[in-house]
């Protein structure tokens, strides 16, 4: 028997009828919350997400503006669920640019900056998906996303999410220049050093955190993202800085240790940094 979500989506009128109150300027905030939550739950069904929110489907132009408007609600749950719905729908490549054009990035960045746990993570996931598209990267940069992300990293909050988004943006010179101006490089080095040093510390919280396969995988991904972002920021950008690489290796042997027993991505970047040092020619 089909699930309730699938049956609901198969009706031609059910979704438009459900969403109709969202067009009212004086809609009660609690009703808006409930409708957005219902839409989110329907989108958890993979096929429904394509039927309900695909840009080229009959509901595309209708749904996205309503969800983006809900990001500005006075109720946190509404904003969080709207971000989650955008995250799910932006998994579809054809939706990414369309959602960006409709102005979703600004309220998503604002929601991420607020710092409420679930809402922040939903917003971060949606921002990450949208920034896979080049045009959305440039929009996000223009909206000050790098400043928000670096501030989170400096404060030790939502570091994984922030580093993941920065890794996407770091292939743009505008992003790497801003990261340098904001002093992000030492903090990225600190993240890497902490991960590497944790291996030699049996009492480290990071070791306990990595005891499960899932957490270990997340830890490795975070390290990979940091290395990718650092490489783009301190070597591939106009501000090449041999000294920063040299100081890190001389102080902590970070790259030598990474090159020996880490993920293939981490080893690749570590060996690249070591090759740069071996050449011994500052930019």
Residue pairs with C-beta under 8 A, 6 or more apart in sequence:
2 10
3 45
5 41
5 42
5 44
5 45
5 48
6 45
6 47
6 48
8 14
8 15
8 42
8 48
9 15
9 42
9 45
9 47
9 48
9 51
9 52
15 42
15 52
15 59
16 59
16 62
18 35
18 38
18 39
19 35
19 39
19 62
19 63
19 66
21 27
21 31
21 32
21 35
22 32
22 35
22 36
22 66
22 69
22 70
23 66
29 73
29 74
29 75
29 78
30 75
32 70
32 73
32 75
32 78
33 73
33 75
33 77
33 78
33 81
36 67
36 70
36 73
36 78
36 81
36 82
36 85
37 77
37 78
37 81
39 52
39 63
39 67
39 85
40 81
40 82
40 84
40 85
40 88
42 48
42 52
43 49
43 52
43 53
43 85
43 88
43 89
44 88
49 88
49 89
49 91
49 92
50 57
50 92
51 57
51 59
52 59
52 63
53 59
53 60
53 63
53 64
53 85
53 88
53 89
53 92
53 95
54 60
54 92
54 94
54 95
55 61
55 64
55 94
55 95
55 98
56 94
60 95
60 98
63 89
64 86
64 89
64 95
64 98
64 99
64 102
64 104
65 102
67 82
67 85
67 86
67 89
68 82
68 86
68 99
68 102
68 103
68 104
68 107
70 78
70 79
70 81
70 82
71 79
71 82
71 83
71 86
71 104
71 107
71 108
71 110
71 111
72 79
72 107
73 79
73 82
76 116
76 119
79 107
79 111
79 119
80 111
80 116
80 118
80 119
80 122
80 123
81 122
83 108
83 111
83 119
83 122
83 123
83 125
83 126
84 122
84 125
84 126
86 99
86 104
86 108
86 126
86 130
87 122
87 125
87 126
87 129
89 95
89 99
90 96
90 99
90 126
90 129
90 130
91 129
96 129
96 130
96 132
96 133
96 136
97 133
97 135
97 136
99 130
100 130
100 133
100 135
100 136
100 139
104 126
104 130
105 127
105 130
105 136
105 139
105 140
105 143
105 145
106 143
108 123
108 126
108 127
108 130
109 123
109 127
109 140
109 143
109 144
109 145
109 148
111 119
111 120
111 122
111 123
112 120
112 123
112 124
112 127
112 148
112 152
112 158
112 161
113 148
114 120
115 157
115 158
120 158
120 161
121 158
121 161
124 158
124 161
124 162
124 164
124 165
125 161
127 140
127 145
127 165
128 161
128 164
128 165
128 168
130 136
130 140
131 137
131 140
131 165
131 168
131 169
132 168
137 168
137 169
137 172
137 175
138 172
138 174
140 169
141 169
141 172
141 174
141 175
141 178
145 165
145 169
146 166
146 169
146 175
146 178
146 179
146 182
147 178
147 182
149 162
149 165
149 166
150 162
150 166
150 179
150 182
150 183
150 184
150 187
152 158
152 159
152 161
152 162
153 159
153 162
153 163
153 166
153 184
153 187
153 188
153 191
154 183
154 187
159 191
159 222
160 218
160 222
163 188
163 191
163 222
163 225
163 226
163 229
164 221
164 222
164 225
166 175
166 179
166 184
166 225
166 229
167 225
167 226
167 228
167 229
169 175
170 176
170 179
170 228
170 229
170 232
170 233
171 232
171 236
173 237
173 238
176 232
176 233
176 236
176 237
176 239
177 237
177 238
177 239
179 185
179 229
179 233
180 233
180 237
180 239
184 233
185 230
185 233
185 234
185 244
188 226
188 229
188 230
188 233
189 230
189 244
189 248
189 254
191 222
191 223
191 226
192 223
192 226
192 227
192 230
192 254
192 258
193 248
193 252
193 254
194 206
195 206
195 219
195 222
195 223
196 252
196 254
196 257
196 258
197 204
197 252
198 204
198 206
198 207
198 210
199 207
199 257
201 207
206 219
209 215
209 219
210 216
210 219
220 262
220 263
220 266
223 258
223 262
223 263
223 266
224 263
224 265
224 266
224 269
227 258
227 265
227 266
227 269
227 270
228 265
228 269
230 269
231 269
231 272
231 273
233 239
234 240
234 241
234 244
234 245
235 241
235 245
235 273
235 276
240 283
241 283
242 276
242 277
242 281
242 282
242 283
243 282
245 255
245 273
245 276
245 277
246 277
248 254
248 255
249 255
249 256
249 273
249 274
249 277
254 270
255 270
255 271
255 273
255 274
255 277
256 270
256 274
257 270
258 266
258 267
258 269
258 270
259 267
259 270
259 271
259 274
260 267
262 270
